[in-house]
Amino acid sequence: MKSTGIVRNIDSLGRIVLPIELRRTLNIDASKGDPIEIYMDGTSIVLRKYEPNCVFCGSSKKVSEFKGKNVCENCRKELAEK
Ligand SMILES: [Zn+2]
């Protein structure tokens, strides 16, 4: 894990602001309310841009929802052929 050297104070409601440079680099758009997934790694908190994965193959490319499940385009095509 790479340190950004950035230190931010958490506010009384538990919020922190993600630095604009990081948001730009990772293509996170705050004005669109992009979802961020929160992970724990030991005593570390890891934030990652949320990208839904296909329930069948785990791909995050061209994923859409079908009956409440995320399915990628390739798996959708395979399903349609069966
Ligand atoms: Zn898939």
PDB file of the backbone (N, CA, C, O) and the ligand in Angstrom, with CONECT records:
HET     ZN  A 101       1
ATOM      1  N   MET A   1       0.842  -1.187   0.000  1.00  0.00           N
ATOM      2  CA  MET A   1       0.000   0.000   0.000  1.00  0.00           C
ATOM      3  C   MET A   1       0.885   1.249   0.000  1.00  0.00           C
ATOM      4  O   MET A   1       1.840   1.339   0.772  1.00  0.00           O
ATOM      5  N   LYS A   2       0.563   2.206  -0.867  1.00  0.00           N
ATOM      6  CA  LYS A   2       1.378   3.411  -1.021  1.00  0.00           C
ATOM      7  C   LYS A   2       0.809   4.551  -0.176  1.00  0.00           C
ATOM      8  O   LYS A   2      -0.392   4.817  -0.235  1.00  0.00           O
ATOM      9  N   SER A   3       1.657   5.232   0.612  1.00  0.00           N
ATOM     10  CA  SER A   3       1.207   6.385   1.390  1.00  0.00           C
ATOM     11  C   SER A   3       1.057   7.584   0.475  1.00  0.00           C
ATOM     12  O   SER A   3       1.898   7.826  -0.392  1.00  0.00           O
ATOM     13  N   THR A   4      -0.027   8.339   0.673  1.00  0.00           N
ATOM     14  CA  THR A   4      -0.210   9.569  -0.102  1.00  0.00           C
ATOM     15  C   THR A   4       0.434  10.743   0.617  1.00  0.00           C
ATOM     16  O   THR A   4       0.611  11.811   0.031  1.00  0.00           O
ATOM     17  N   GLY A   5       0.790  10.549   1.899  1.00  0.00           N
ATOM     18  CA  GLY A   5       1.352  11.634   2.699  1.00  0.00           C
ATOM     19  C   GLY A   5       0.315  12.655   3.131  1.00  0.00           C
ATOM     20  O   GLY A   5       0.652  13.698   3.690  1.00  0.00           O
ATOM     21  N   ILE A   6      -0.959  12.347   2.868  1.00  0.00           N
ATOM     22  CA  ILE A   6      -2.035  13.286   3.196  1.00  0.00           C
ATOM     23  C   ILE A   6      -2.648  12.897   4.541  1.00  0.00           C
ATOM     24  O   ILE A   6      -2.990  11.735   4.763  1.00  0.00           O
ATOM     25  N   VAL A   7      -2.784  13.876   5.431  1.00  0.00           N
ATOM     26  CA  VAL A   7      -3.446  13.653   6.710  1.00  0.00           C
ATOM     27  C   VAL A   7      -4.680  14.543   6.757  1.00  0.00           C
ATOM     28  O   VAL A   7      -4.583  15.750   6.535  1.00  0.00           O
ATOM     29  N   ARG A   8      -5.819  13.969   7.038  1.00  0.00           N
ATOM     30  CA  ARG A   8      -7.057  14.741   7.155  1.00  0.00           C
ATOM     31  C   ARG A   8      -7.693  14.453   8.506  1.00  0.00           C
ATOM     32  O   ARG A   8      -7.615  13.331   9.007  1.00  0.00           O
ATOM     33  N   ASN A   9      -8.322  15.461   9.097  1.00  0.00           N
ATOM     34  CA  ASN A   9      -9.022  15.261  10.360  1.00  0.00           C
ATOM     35  C   ASN A   9     -10.450  14.788  10.098  1.00  0.00           C
ATOM     36  O   ASN A   9     -11.132  15.280   9.199  1.00  0.00           O
ATOM     37  N   ILE A  10     -10.875  13.835  10.896  1.00  0.00           N
ATOM     38  CA  ILE A  10     -12.249  13.349  10.830  1.00  0.00           C
ATOM     39  C   ILE A  10     -13.134  14.340  11.590  1.00  0.00           C
ATOM     40  O   ILE A  10     -12.712  14.862  12.622  1.00  0.00           O
ATOM     41  N   ASP A  11     -14.345  14.612  11.106  1.00  0.00           N
ATOM     42  CA  ASP A  11     -15.200  15.578  11.818  1.00  0.00           C
ATOM     43  C   ASP A  11     -16.060  14.876  12.863  1.00  0.00           C
ATOM     44  O   ASP A  11     -15.985  13.659  13.032  1.00  0.00           O
ATOM     45  N   SER A  12     -16.875  15.660  13.558  1.00  0.00           N
ATOM     46  CA  SER A  12     -17.623  15.108  14.695  1.00  0.00           C
ATOM     47  C   SER A  12     -18.657  14.073  14.254  1.00  0.00           C
ATOM     48  O   SER A  12     -19.137  13.295  15.079  1.00  0.00           O
ATOM     49  N   LEU A  13     -19.008  14.050  12.969  1.00  0.00           N
ATOM     50  CA  LEU A  13     -19.956  13.059  12.464  1.00  0.00           C
ATOM     51  C   LEU A  13     -19.248  11.863  11.820  1.00  0.00           C
ATOM     52  O   LEU A  13     -19.900  10.985  11.256  1.00  0.00           O
ATOM     53  N   GLY A  14     -17.922  11.829  11.904  1.00  0.00           N
ATOM     54  CA  GLY A  14     -17.162  10.699  11.364  1.00  0.00           C
ATOM     55  C   GLY A  14     -16.806  10.855   9.902  1.00  0.00           C
ATOM     56  O   GLY A  14     -16.403   9.882   9.265  1.00  0.00           O
ATOM     57  N   ARG A  15     -16.944  12.060   9.344  1.00  0.00           N
ATOM     58  CA  ARG A  15     -16.697  12.262   7.915  1.00  0.00           C
ATOM     59  C   ARG A  15     -15.276  12.770   7.660  1.00  0.00           C
ATOM     60  O   ARG A  15     -14.692  13.489   8.472  1.00  0.00           O
ATOM     61  N   ILE A  16     -14.746  12.371   6.510  1.00  0.00           N
ATOM     62  CA  ILE A  16     -13.499  12.963   6.008  1.00  0.00           C
ATOM     63  C   ILE A  16     -13.724  13.319   4.545  1.00  0.00           C
ATOM     64  O   ILE A  16     -14.572  12.729   3.876  1.00  0.00           O
ATOM     65  N   VAL A  17     -12.963  14.281   4.057  1.00  0.00           N
ATOM     66  CA  VAL A  17     -13.034  14.657   2.641  1.00  0.00           C
ATOM     67  C   VAL A  17     -11.913  13.936   1.907  1.00  0.00           C
ATOM     68  O   VAL A  17     -10.754  13.993   2.316  1.00  0.00           O
ATOM     69  N   LEU A  18     -12.271  13.251   0.807  1.00  0.00           N
ATOM     70  CA  LEU A  18     -11.252  12.628  -0.033  1.00  0.00           C
ATOM     71  C   LEU A  18     -10.607  13.725  -0.873  1.00  0.00           C
ATOM     72  O   LEU A  18     -11.311  14.458  -1.568  1.00  0.00           O
ATOM     73  N   PRO A  19      -9.284  13.852  -0.822  1.00  0.00           N
ATOM     74  CA  PRO A  19      -8.616  14.920  -1.565  1.00  0.00           C
ATOM     75  C   PRO A  19      -8.960  14.900  -3.053  1.00  0.00           C
ATOM     76  O   PRO A  19      -9.057  13.835  -3.662  1.00  0.00           O
ATOM     77  N   ILE A  20      -9.142  16.080  -3.626  1.00  0.00           N
ATOM     78  CA  ILE A  20      -9.532  16.207  -5.039  1.00  0.00           C
ATOM     79  C   ILE A  20      -8.547  15.511  -5.969  1.00  0.00           C
ATOM     80  O   ILE A  20      -8.950  14.941  -6.983  1.00  0.00           O
ATOM     81  N   GLU A  21      -7.235  15.552  -5.626  1.00  0.00           N
ATOM     82  CA  GLU A  21      -6.243  14.914  -6.497  1.00  0.00           C
ATOM     83  C   GLU A  21      -6.508  13.407  -6.586  1.00  0.00           C
ATOM     84  O   GLU A  21      -6.407  12.810  -7.658  1.00  0.00           O
ATOM     85  N   LEU A  22      -6.853  12.798  -5.432  1.00  0.00           N
ATOM     86  CA  LEU A  22      -7.138  11.364  -5.421  1.00  0.00           C
ATOM     87  C   LEU A  22      -8.410  11.056  -6.202  1.00  0.00           C
ATOM     88  O   LEU A  22      -8.481  10.076  -6.943  1.00  0.00           O
ATOM     89  N   ARG A  23      -9.419  11.918  -6.019  1.00  0.00           N
ATOM     90  CA  ARG A  23     -10.684  11.692  -6.736  1.00  0.00           C
ATOM     91  C   ARG A  23     -10.486  11.795  -8.236  1.00  0.00           C
ATOM     92  O   ARG A  23     -11.065  11.026  -9.003  1.00  0.00           O
ATOM     93  N   ARG A  24      -9.656  12.762  -8.655  1.00  0.00           N
ATOM     94  CA  ARG A  24      -9.366  12.915 -10.095  1.00  0.00           C
ATOM     95  C   ARG A  24      -8.627  11.682 -10.616  1.00  0.00           C
ATOM     96  O   ARG A  24      -8.977  11.121 -11.654  1.00  0.00           O
ATOM     97  N   THR A  25      -7.597  11.276  -9.870  1.00  0.00           N
ATOM     98  CA  THR A  25      -6.784  10.137 -10.301  1.00  0.00           C
ATOM     99  C   THR A  25      -7.632   8.871 -10.441  1.00  0.00           C
ATOM    100  O   THR A  25      -7.445   8.090 -11.374  1.00  0.00           O
ATOM    101  N   LEU A  26      -8.565   8.676  -9.504  1.00  0.00           N
ATOM    102  CA  LEU A  26      -9.338   7.437  -9.478  1.00  0.00           C
ATOM    103  C   LEU A  26     -10.705   7.582 -10.146  1.00  0.00           C
ATOM    104  O   LEU A  26     -11.534   6.673 -10.092  1.00  0.00           O
ATOM    105  N   ASN A  27     -10.929   8.752 -10.784  1.00  0.00           N
ATOM    106  CA  ASN A  27     -12.176   8.981 -11.515  1.00  0.00           C
ATOM    107  C   ASN A  27     -13.406   8.817 -10.620  1.00  0.00           C
ATOM    108  O   ASN A  27     -14.391   8.180 -10.995  1.00  0.00           O
ATOM    109  N   ILE A  28     -13.320   9.410  -9.432  1.00  0.00           N
ATOM    110  CA  ILE A  28     -14.441   9.397  -8.491  1.00  0.00           C
ATOM    111  C   ILE A  28     -15.115  10.765  -8.578  1.00  0.00           C
ATOM    112  O   ILE A  28     -14.486  11.791  -8.321  1.00  0.00           O
ATOM    113  N   ASP A  29     -16.404  10.773  -8.942  1.00  0.00           N
ATOM    114  CA  ASP A  29     -17.126  12.030  -9.147  1.00  0.00           C
ATOM    115  C   ASP A  29     -18.064  12.288  -7.971  1.00  0.00           C
ATOM    116  O   ASP A  29     -19.119  11.666  -7.854  1.00  0.00           O
ATOM    117  N   ALA A  30     -17.662  13.216  -7.102  1.00  0.00           N
ATOM    118  CA  ALA A  30     -18.464  13.522  -5.910  1.00  0.00           C
ATOM    119  C   ALA A  30     -19.797  14.155  -6.289  1.00  0.00           C
ATOM    120  O   ALA A  30     -20.796  13.956  -5.597  1.00  0.00           O
ATOM    121  N   SER A  31     -19.820  14.926  -7.395  1.00  0.00           N
ATOM    122  CA  SER A  31     -21.074  15.589  -7.780  1.00  0.00           C
ATOM    123  C   SER A  31     -22.124  14.579  -8.241  1.00  0.00           C
ATOM    124  O   SER A  31     -23.321  14.867  -8.205  1.00  0.00           O
ATOM    125  N   LYS A  32     -21.676  13.388  -8.678  1.00  0.00           N
ATOM    126  CA  LYS A  32     -22.609  12.324  -9.075  1.00  0.00           C
ATOM    127  C   LYS A  32     -22.902  11.370  -7.927  1.00  0.00           C
ATOM    128  O   LYS A  32     -23.709  10.451  -8.067  1.00  0.00           O
ATOM    129  N   GLY A  33     -22.245  11.591  -6.791  1.00  0.00           N
ATOM    130  CA  GLY A  33     -22.454  10.713  -5.639  1.00  0.00           C
ATOM    131  C   GLY A  33     -21.936   9.310  -5.884  1.00  0.00           C
ATOM    132  O   GLY A  33     -22.552   8.340  -5.442  1.00  0.00           O
ATOM    133  N   ASP A  34     -20.804   9.181  -6.590  1.00  0.00           N
ATOM    134  CA  ASP A  34     -20.230   7.859  -6.867  1.00  0.00           C
ATOM    135  C   ASP A  34     -20.107   7.036  -5.582  1.00  0.00           C
ATOM    136  O   ASP A  34     -19.639   7.547  -4.565  1.00  0.00           O
ATOM    137  N   PRO A  35     -20.523   5.768  -5.621  1.00  0.00           N
ATOM    138  CA  PRO A  35     -20.418   4.938  -4.425  1.00  0.00           C
ATOM    139  C   PRO A  35     -18.987   4.492  -4.140  1.00  0.00           C
ATOM    140  O   PRO A  35     -18.221   4.191  -5.056  1.00  0.00           O
ATOM    141  N   ILE A  36     -18.647   4.456  -2.871  1.00  0.00           N
ATOM    142  CA  ILE A  36     -17.328   4.031  -2.399  1.00  0.00           C
ATOM    143  C   ILE A  36     -17.538   2.830  -1.483  1.00  0.00           C
ATOM    144  O   ILE A  36     -18.379   2.864  -0.585  1.00  0.00           O
ATOM    145  N   GLU A  37     -16.776   1.782  -1.713  1.00  0.00           N
ATOM    146  CA  GLU A  37     -16.887   0.593  -0.889  1.00  0.00           C
ATOM    147  C   GLU A  37     -15.826   0.654   0.208  1.00  0.00           C
ATOM    148  O   GLU A  37     -14.686   1.038  -0.051  1.00  0.00           O
ATOM    149  N   ILE A  38     -16.196   0.276   1.430  1.00  0.00           N
ATOM    150  CA  ILE A  38     -15.296   0.380   2.585  1.00  0.00           C
ATOM    151  C   ILE A  38     -14.866  -1.013   3.024  1.00  0.00           C
ATOM    152  O   ILE A  38     -15.697  -1.876   3.304  1.00  0.00           O
ATOM    153  N   TYR A  39     -13.550  -1.215   3.079  1.00  0.00           N
ATOM    154  CA  TYR A  39     -12.987  -2.502   3.494  1.00  0.00           C
ATOM    155  C   TYR A  39     -12.191  -2.317   4.767  1.00  0.00           C
ATOM    156  O   TYR A  39     -11.746  -1.214   5.083  1.00  0.00           O
ATOM    157  N   MET A  40     -12.015  -3.409   5.497  1.00  0.00           N
ATOM    158  CA  MET A  40     -11.101  -3.424   6.641  1.00  0.00           C
ATOM    159  C   MET A  40      -9.964  -4.363   6.324  1.00  0.00           C
ATOM    160  O   MET A  40     -10.175  -5.457   5.799  1.00  0.00           O
ATOM    161  N   ASP A  41      -8.741  -3.930   6.647  1.00  0.00           N
ATOM    162  CA  ASP A  41      -7.564  -4.771   6.461  1.00  0.00           C
ATOM    163  C   ASP A  41      -6.755  -4.642   7.752  1.00  0.00           C
ATOM    164  O   ASP A  41      -5.950  -3.722   7.898  1.00  0.00           O
ATOM    165  N   GLY A  42      -6.972  -5.563   8.679  1.00  0.00           N
ATOM    166  CA  GLY A  42      -6.366  -5.436  10.004  1.00  0.00           C
ATOM    167  C   GLY A  42      -6.906  -4.192  10.680  1.00  0.00           C
ATOM    168  O   GLY A  42      -8.112  -4.082  10.902  1.00  0.00           O
ATOM    169  N   THR A  43      -6.026  -3.245  11.012  1.00  0.00           N
ATOM    170  CA  THR A  43      -6.478  -2.003  11.639  1.00  0.00           C
ATOM    171  C   THR A  43      -6.592  -0.872  10.612  1.00  0.00           C
ATOM    172  O   THR A  43      -6.780   0.287  10.980  1.00  0.00           O
ATOM    173  N   SER A  44      -6.479  -1.215   9.321  1.00  0.00           N
ATOM    174  CA  SER A  44      -6.582  -0.199   8.270  1.00  0.00           C
ATOM    175  C   SER A  44      -7.981  -0.167   7.676  1.00  0.00           C
ATOM    176  O   SER A  44      -8.672  -1.185   7.620  1.00  0.00           O
ATOM    177  N   ILE A  45      -8.386   1.015   7.234  1.00  0.00           N
ATOM    178  CA  ILE A  45      -9.641   1.193   6.508  1.00  0.00           C
ATOM    179  C   ILE A  45      -9.260   1.473   5.058  1.00  0.00           C
ATOM    180  O   ILE A  45      -8.487   2.388   4.777  1.00  0.00           O
ATOM    181  N   VAL A  46      -9.805   0.683   4.145  1.00  0.00           N
ATOM    182  CA  VAL A  46      -9.487   0.838   2.727  1.00  0.00           C
ATOM    183  C   VAL A  46     -10.751   1.274   1.996  1.00  0.00           C
ATOM    184  O   VAL A  46     -11.796   0.637   2.121  1.00  0.00           O
ATOM    185  N   LEU A  47     -10.654   2.354   1.238  1.00  0.00           N
ATOM    186  CA  LEU A  47     -11.782   2.859   0.457  1.00  0.00           C
ATOM    187  C   LEU A  47     -11.537   2.548  -1.009  1.00  0.00           C
ATOM    188  O   LEU A  47     -10.442   2.780  -1.521  1.00  0.00           O
ATOM    189  N   ARG A  48     -12.542   2.028  -1.684  1.00  0.00           N
ATOM    190  CA  ARG A  48     -12.389   1.691  -3.102  1.00  0.00           C
ATOM    191  C   ARG A  48     -13.639   2.117  -3.852  1.00  0.00           C
ATOM    192  O   ARG A  48     -14.754   1.939  -3.362  1.00  0.00           O
ATOM    193  N   LYS A  49     -13.456   2.679  -5.042  1.00  0.00           N
ATOM    194  CA  LYS A  49     -14.609   3.025  -5.868  1.00  0.00           C
ATOM    195  C   LYS A  49     -15.410   1.749  -6.111  1.00  0.00           C
ATOM    196  O   LYS A  49     -14.868   0.730  -6.540  1.00  0.00           O
ATOM    197  N   TYR A  50     -16.703   1.825  -5.831  1.00  0.00           N
ATOM    198  CA  TYR A  50     -17.532   0.629  -5.963  1.00  0.00           C
ATOM    199  C   TYR A  50     -17.849   0.363  -7.425  1.00  0.00           C
ATOM    200  O   TYR A  50     -18.412   1.210  -8.118  1.00  0.00           O
ATOM    201  N   GLU A  51     -17.479  -0.819  -7.877  1.00  0.00           N
ATOM    202  CA  GLU A  51     -17.835  -1.250  -9.217  1.00  0.00           C
ATOM    203  C   GLU A  51     -18.441  -2.635  -9.101  1.00  0.00           C
ATOM    204  O   GLU A  51     -17.773  -3.584  -8.693  1.00  0.00           O
ATOM    205  N   PRO A  52     -19.724  -2.744  -9.468  1.00  0.00           N
ATOM    206  CA  PRO A  52     -20.387  -4.038  -9.317  1.00  0.00           C
ATOM    207  C   PRO A  52     -19.719  -5.113 -10.171  1.00  0.00           C
ATOM    208  O   PRO A  52     -19.323  -4.851 -11.307  1.00  0.00           O
ATOM    209  N   ASN A  53     -19.595  -6.318  -9.625  1.00  0.00           N
ATOM    210  CA  ASN A  53     -18.994  -7.437 -10.344  1.00  0.00           C
ATOM    211  C   ASN A  53     -20.064  -8.438 -10.762  1.00  0.00           C
ATOM    212  O   ASN A  53     -21.095  -8.586 -10.105  1.00  0.00           O
ATOM    213  N   CYS A  54     -19.795  -9.113 -11.859  1.00  0.00           N
ATOM    214  CA  CYS A  54     -20.671 -10.173 -12.361  1.00  0.00           C
ATOM    215  C   CYS A  54     -20.727 -11.317 -11.340  1.00  0.00           C
ATOM    216  O   CYS A  54     -19.686 -11.748 -10.845  1.00  0.00           O
ATOM    217  N   VAL A  55     -21.925 -11.812 -11.022  1.00  0.00           N
ATOM    218  CA  VAL A  55     -22.054 -12.897 -10.036  1.00  0.00           C
ATOM    219  C   VAL A  55     -21.482 -14.210 -10.562  1.00  0.00           C
ATOM    220  O   VAL A  55     -21.168 -15.106  -9.779  1.00  0.00           O
ATOM    221  N   PHE A  56     -21.345 -14.331 -11.888  1.00  0.00           N
ATOM    222  CA  PHE A  56     -20.864 -15.589 -12.470  1.00  0.00           C
ATOM    223  C   PHE A  56     -19.343 -15.611 -12.636  1.00  0.00           C
ATOM    224  O   PHE A  56     -18.694 -16.574 -12.227  1.00  0.00           O
ATOM    225  N   CYS A  57     -18.769 -14.558 -13.233  1.00  0.00           N
ATOM    226  CA  CYS A  57     -17.337 -14.611 -13.556  1.00  0.00           C
ATOM    227  C   CYS A  57     -16.504 -13.577 -12.788  1.00  0.00           C
ATOM    228  O   CYS A  57     -15.275 -13.624 -12.840  1.00  0.00           O
ATOM    229  N   GLY A  58     -17.148 -12.653 -12.082  1.00  0.00           N
ATOM    230  CA  GLY A  58     -16.411 -11.669 -11.292  1.00  0.00           C
ATOM    231  C   GLY A  58     -15.951 -10.448 -12.074  1.00  0.00           C
ATOM    232  O   GLY A  58     -15.348  -9.544 -11.497  1.00  0.00           O
ATOM    233  N   SER A  59     -16.221 -10.401 -13.376  1.00  0.00           N
ATOM    234  CA  SER A  59     -15.805  -9.261 -14.211  1.00  0.00           C
ATOM    235  C   SER A  59     -16.577  -7.999 -13.819  1.00  0.00           C
ATOM    236  O   SER A  59     -17.723  -8.067 -13.374  1.00  0.00           O
ATOM    237  N   SER A  60     -15.915  -6.833 -13.997  1.00  0.00           N
ATOM    238  CA  SER A  60     -16.611  -5.577 -13.719  1.00  0.00           C
ATOM    239  C   SER A  60     -16.880  -4.813 -15.016  1.00  0.00           C
ATOM    240  O   SER A  60     -17.258  -3.642 -14.989  1.00  0.00           O
ATOM    241  N   LYS A  61     -16.681  -5.489 -16.149  1.00  0.00           N
ATOM    242  CA  LYS A  61     -16.883  -4.829 -17.446  1.00  0.00           C
ATOM    243  C   LYS A  61     -18.306  -5.056 -17.958  1.00  0.00           C
ATOM    244  O   LYS A  61     -18.796  -6.185 -17.997  1.00  0.00           O
ATOM    245  N   LYS A  62     -18.960  -3.956 -18.349  1.00  0.00           N
ATOM    246  CA  LYS A  62     -20.312  -3.991 -18.932  1.00  0.00           C
ATOM    247  C   LYS A  62     -21.279  -4.814 -18.075  1.00  0.00           C
ATOM    248  O   LYS A  62     -21.960  -5.713 -18.569  1.00  0.00           O
ATOM    249  N   VAL A  63     -21.322  -4.487 -16.786  1.00  0.00           N
ATOM    250  CA  VAL A  63     -22.197  -5.202 -15.859  1.00  0.00           C
ATOM    251  C   VAL A  63     -23.538  -4.482 -15.766  1.00  0.00           C
ATOM    252  O   VAL A  63     -23.585  -3.260 -15.628  1.00  0.00           O
ATOM    253  N   SER A  64     -24.618  -5.238 -15.842  1.00  0.00           N
ATOM    254  CA  SER A  64     -25.939  -4.663 -15.609  1.00  0.00           C
ATOM    255  C   SER A  64     -26.717  -5.598 -14.692  1.00  0.00           C
ATOM    256  O   SER A  64     -26.323  -6.743 -14.467  1.00  0.00           O
ATOM    257  N   GLU A  65     -27.828  -5.088 -14.168  1.00  0.00           N
ATOM    258  CA  GLU A  65     -28.586  -5.864 -13.200  1.00  0.00           C
ATOM    259  C   GLU A  65     -29.679  -6.669 -13.889  1.00  0.00           C
ATOM    260  O   GLU A  65     -30.375  -6.163 -14.769  1.00  0.00           O
ATOM    261  N   PHE A  66     -29.821  -7.915 -13.485  1.00  0.00           N
ATOM    262  CA  PHE A  66     -30.894  -8.764 -13.984  1.00  0.00           C
ATOM    263  C   PHE A  66     -31.512  -9.495 -12.794  1.00  0.00           C
ATOM    264  O   PHE A  66     -30.839 -10.269 -12.115  1.00  0.00           O
ATOM    265  N   LYS A  67     -32.794  -9.244 -12.549  1.00  0.00           N
ATOM    266  CA  LYS A  67     -33.521  -9.844 -11.411  1.00  0.00           C
ATOM    267  C   LYS A  67     -32.728  -9.722 -10.106  1.00  0.00           C
ATOM    268  O   LYS A  67     -32.616 -10.677  -9.338  1.00  0.00           O
ATOM    269  N   GLY A  68     -32.180  -8.523  -9.876  1.00  0.00           N
ATOM    270  CA  GLY A  68     -31.482  -8.240  -8.622  1.00  0.00           C
ATOM    271  C   GLY A  68     -30.049  -8.738  -8.556  1.00  0.00           C
ATOM    272  O   GLY A  68     -29.383  -8.564  -7.535  1.00  0.00           O
ATOM    273  N   LYS A  69     -29.555  -9.361  -9.637  1.00  0.00           N
ATOM    274  CA  LYS A  69     -28.169  -9.863  -9.666  1.00  0.00           C
ATOM    275  C   LYS A  69     -27.386  -9.138 -10.755  1.00  0.00           C
ATOM    276  O   LYS A  69     -27.940  -8.791 -11.798  1.00  0.00           O
ATOM    277  N   ASN A  70     -26.087  -8.908 -10.509  1.00  0.00           N
ATOM    278  CA  ASN A  70     -25.227  -8.265 -11.499  1.00  0.00           C
ATOM    279  C   ASN A  70     -24.671  -9.315 -12.458  1.00  0.00           C
ATOM    280  O   ASN A  70     -24.078 -10.310 -12.041  1.00  0.00           O
ATOM    281  N   VAL A  71     -24.877  -9.070 -13.747  1.00  0.00           N
ATOM    282  CA  VAL A  71     -24.412 -10.001 -14.778  1.00  0.00           C
ATOM    283  C   VAL A  71     -23.687  -9.209 -15.863  1.00  0.00           C
ATOM    284  O   VAL A  71     -24.167  -8.164 -16.304  1.00  0.00           O
ATOM    285  N   CYS A  72     -22.517  -9.717 -16.296  1.00  0.00           N
ATOM    286  CA  CYS A  72     -21.773  -9.015 -17.346  1.00  0.00           C
ATOM    287  C   CYS A  72     -22.322  -9.393 -18.719  1.00  0.00           C
ATOM    288  O   CYS A  72     -23.098 -10.338 -18.862  1.00  0.00           O
ATOM    289  N   GLU A  73     -21.898  -8.635 -19.718  1.00  0.00           N
ATOM    290  CA  GLU A  73     -22.415  -8.840 -21.070  1.00  0.00           C
ATOM    291  C   GLU A  73     -22.100 -10.236 -21.593  1.00  0.00           C
ATOM    292  O   GLU A  73     -22.957 -10.879 -22.199  1.00  0.00           O
ATOM    293  N   ASN A  74     -20.862 -10.713 -21.362  1.00  0.00           N
ATOM    294  CA  ASN A  74     -20.479 -12.035 -21.854  1.00  0.00           C
ATOM    295  C   ASN A  74     -21.343 -13.146 -21.256  1.00  0.00           C
ATOM    296  O   ASN A  74     -21.815 -14.032 -21.969  1.00  0.00           O
ATOM    297  N   CYS A  75     -21.544 -13.087 -19.930  1.00  0.00           N
ATOM    298  CA  CYS A  75     -22.342 -14.121 -19.274  1.00  0.00           C
ATOM    299  C   CYS A  75     -23.805 -14.025 -19.695  1.00  0.00           C
ATOM    300  O   CYS A  75     -24.500 -15.036 -19.799  1.00  0.00           O
ATOM    301  N   ARG A  76     -24.265 -12.787 -19.939  1.00  0.00           N
ATOM    302  CA  ARG A  76     -25.641 -12.592 -20.391  1.00  0.00           C
ATOM    303  C   ARG A  76     -25.836 -13.278 -21.742  1.00  0.00           C
ATOM    304  O   ARG A  76     -26.858 -13.922 -21.980  1.00  0.00           O
ATOM    305  N   LYS A  77     -24.847 -13.133 -22.621  1.00  0.00           N
ATOM    306  CA  LYS A  77     -24.917 -13.770 -23.943  1.00  0.00           C
ATOM    307  C   LYS A  77     -24.923 -15.287 -23.803  1.00  0.00           C
ATOM    308  O   LYS A  77     -25.703 -15.985 -24.449  1.00  0.00           O
ATOM    309  N   GLU A  78     -24.016 -15.788 -22.925  1.00  0.00           N
ATOM    310  CA  GLU A  78     -23.952 -17.243 -22.704  1.00  0.00           C
ATOM    311  C   GLU A  78     -25.280 -17.780 -22.209  1.00  0.00           C
ATOM    312  O   GLU A  78     -25.753 -18.824 -22.657  1.00  0.00           O
ATOM    313  N   LEU A  79     -25.882 -17.036 -21.263  1.00  0.00           N
ATOM    314  CA  LEU A  79     -27.173 -17.474 -20.715  1.00  0.00           C
ATOM    315  C   LEU A  79     -28.248 -17.518 -21.794  1.00  0.00           C
ATOM    316  O   LEU A  79     -29.076 -18.428 -21.834  1.00  0.00           O
ATOM    317  N   ALA A  80     -28.217 -16.519 -22.664  1.00  0.00           N
ATOM    318  CA  ALA A  80     -29.229 -16.411 -23.711  1.00  0.00           C
ATOM    319  C   ALA A  80     -29.126 -17.575 -24.691  1.00  0.00           C
ATOM    320  O   ALA A  80     -30.119 -17.973 -25.300  1.00  0.00           O
ATOM    321  N   GLU A  81     -27.902 -18.127 -24.841  1.00  0.00           N
ATOM    322  CA  GLU A  81     -27.698 -19.224 -25.795  1.00  0.00           C
ATOM    323  C   GLU A  81     -28.149 -20.566 -25.251  1.00  0.00           C
ATOM    324  O   GLU A  81     -28.313 -21.522 -26.009  1.00  0.00           O
ATOM    325  N   LYS A  82     -28.353 -20.646 -23.917  1.00  0.00           N
ATOM    326  CA  LYS A  82     -28.707 -21.947 -23.326  1.00  0.00           C
ATOM    327  C   LYS A  82     -30.213 -22.144 -23.231  1.00  0.00           C
ATOM    328  O   LYS A  82     -30.670 -23.184 -22.758  1.00  0.00           O
TER     329      LYS A  82
HETATM  330 ZN    ZN A 101     -19.750 -12.595 -16.192  1.00  0.00          ZN2+
END
